[in-house]
Amino acid sequence: MSTSGAFDFPPATLPDGAARLRGDVRAFIAASSVTDGWQPRSNFMSSFSAEFSRALGQQGWLGLTWPKAYGGQERSALERFVVTEELLAAGAPVAAHWVAERQSGPLLLRYGTEAQKQLLLPGIAAGETYFSIGMSEPDSGSDLASIRTRAERTDNGWSITGTKVWTSNAHVNQWMILLARTAPQSKDRHAGLSQFLVDLKNDAITVNPIHNMLGHHEFNEVVLDETLIPADRLIGEEGQGWHQVTAELAYERSGPERFLSTYRVLFELVQGQQSNADAAGKRAIGKLAARLMALRTMSLSIAGMLERGENPDLAAAVIKDAGNTFEREVVEVARQVMPLEPAREAGNVGTYETLMAEMMLQLPSYTLRGGTPEIMRSIIARGLGVR
Ligand SMILES: Cc1cc2nc3c(=O)[nH]c(=O)nc-3n(C[C@H](O)[C@H](O)[C@H](O)COP(=O)(O)OP(=O)(O)OC[C@H]3O[C@@H](n4cnc5c(N)ncnc54)[C@H](O)[C@@H]3O)c2cc1C
């Protein structure tokens, strides 16, 4: 497997049929928003709808690139990109299936056993099986290799003890992929880590809610205290957890959700400016639109890398960092150009005022989730050989 350079973004062209797929997805979203009455939300993780995810699964739009034997459609990563960007641009309620389809499924496809694939992938593709990410711990976020959760072998499997934190949707999802230490920390800090499947509904764990700045319950603390799991829950090879988790993070960081979480605000800005012309404002919005196109081209290029089986970890770090910077600037320009009072209590979810109010409270988290700017930049620096 080759690793593409951090600034090497070869152009990718959407395949035949992508335009038709885009039209189908748009029509589905428009119809679903009317029948199910959902309003566009800025943040892809803020609206959990099992109904919507199931409906997408029925269309065959989840696990689009996976083998048909596991519920997939054997279509290209570029077509998946089209589905993904349409869902994000519409602010659709995608939180239920998002993590499972984006990274847990691909991880299992690559490293899981045949039995794990058969057990879990069809449910993800059907929009019915949802996953959490069990990486961060109270004292280990950026420095993931310092995690202290440990898994020890028992006669029948593993006993796991430790605390995970910021675990999005662990209170509603069925599964979590947990990173644990299976050998004491050594000189090689990345050695001795392994990944496990934790059954969030049936294993002996405690899930404690953590409320975010909006007052919403999305995060959790997940406590494992000598929690017993069977041997067949190990994912991949014992001790190869770091290598596996790095591959997983590339999926997590590279998608269009890293620059489209403020898209609805930008959209409203463009609409607003049509009637309220102001030269400086238009220039600022025009610059944002140009940057959005550049980011989209880069992200599409990463979909092309995934399609060719390349590892886009460096490019993913570039997109994550540049995308988060862009999202911040969208909100800053919005505050200057369209200075309407953000109003959470207006009762009109999806209006510019409520979008902005939510955005102010969520924006700080966008750079944290999936890895902070400092960490992205240190990955890029290392990739460029300057660190
Ligand atoms: C909305 C949201 C959802 C999340 N969901 C999940 C989830 O589902 N599962 C999960 O496992 N985690 C999740 N996280 C956690 C997320 O991955 C961590 O917050 C992130 O990795 C940062 O870790 P930390 O919070 O411990 O901060 P720290 O690592 O303590 O960092 C604090 C500050 O120090 C800086 N810093 C740290 N180390 C260095 C360094 N070496 N050089 C320079 N600066 C440094 C950081 O950039 C940051 O600014 C989520 C976070 C958010 C905000």
The ligand as a Gaussian input file, in Angstrom:
#p B3LYP/6-31G(d) Opt

LIG

0 1
 C      -17.642000      16.726000      19.463000
 C      -16.620000      15.719000      19.879000
 C      -16.869000      14.365000      19.696000
 C      -15.920000      13.420000      20.097000
 N      -16.218000      12.097000      19.950000
 C      -15.331000      11.175000      20.351000
 C      -15.652000       9.796000      20.255000
 O      -16.745000       9.418000      19.823000
 N      -14.742000       8.897000      20.666000
 C      -13.516000       9.266000      21.139000
 O      -12.709000       8.391000      21.446000
 N      -13.200000      10.582000      21.291000
 C      -14.074000      11.541000      20.909000
 N      -13.771000      12.868000      21.046000
 C      -12.522000      13.256000      21.703000
 C      -11.487000      13.888000      20.797000
 O      -10.885000      12.926000      19.965000
 C      -10.467000      14.579000      21.712000
 O      -11.122000      15.662000      22.333000
 C       -9.264000      15.091000      20.964000
 O       -8.507000      14.036000      20.453000
 C       -8.366000      15.979000      21.868000
 O       -8.062000      15.297000      23.041000
 P       -8.293000      15.982000      24.474000
 O       -9.681000      16.506000      24.524000
 O       -7.884000      14.991000      25.518000
 O       -7.330000      17.242000      24.507000
 P       -5.778000      17.226000      24.815000
 O       -5.107000      16.119000      24.100000
 O       -5.586000      17.321000      26.296000
 O       -5.322000      18.588000      24.154000
 C       -5.539000      19.858000      24.776000
 C       -4.826000      20.908000      23.942000
 O       -3.403000      20.654000      23.957000
 C       -2.913000      20.561000      22.618000
 N       -1.872000      19.541000      22.526000
 C       -1.925000      18.283000      23.026000
 N       -0.785000      17.609000      22.713000
 C       -0.012000      18.462000      21.988000
 C        1.273000      18.353000      21.356000
 N        1.969000      17.231000      21.418000
 N        1.724000      19.431000      20.686000
 C        1.021000      20.578000      20.611000
 N       -0.191000      20.746000      21.201000
 C       -0.715000      19.711000      21.871000
 C       -4.102000      20.151000      21.785000
 O       -3.943000      20.527000      20.425000
 C       -5.242000      20.898000      22.468000
 O       -5.309000      22.232000      21.999000
 C      -14.697000      13.837000      20.677000
 C      -14.449000      15.204000      20.873000
 C      -15.393000      16.137000      20.501000
 C      -15.126000      17.584000      20.751000

